[in-house]
Amino acid sequence: MYHFTARVSGTLDEVQRRVIEALKEEGFGVLTEIDIQATMKKKLDVDYPPYRILGACNPNFANQALQAEPEVGVLLPCNVVVREEGEGDLLVTFMDPEAVLNLVERPEVKTLAAEVKARLMRVKAALER
């Protein structure tokens, strides 16, 4: 599996704030935010429910990964999706860094991937409380 998911109640903005705060507690910042709903409406005139992709990054881990394998940047940052499945019912889906970074055949990157996954799993657990 390339992802893991938490089901959370609230509005998209509320849940997104909670996600960002929980990520911060684990040493991540959000580098990018893509609003799929707005983009699809603007580019294709297609209606989507609220859906955002957050590009989360822990600078220390990213630096270590890039030092070990400069091309690993194509697999960064860790994406976190916050999307509405029904009114007040949101899914927060995390990219599984082990699944993605296992493409890199370097033991030090695999070790980093395991630590990043552990932190993201703690973020998931915090959201589910």
Secondary structure, 3 states (H helix, E strand, C coil): CCEEEEEEECCHHHHHHHHHHHHHHCCCEEEEEEEHHHHHHHHHCCCCCCEEEEEEECHHHHHHHHHHCHHHHHHCCEEEEEEEEECCEEEEEEECHHHHHCCCCCHHHHHHHHHHHHHHHHHHHHHHC
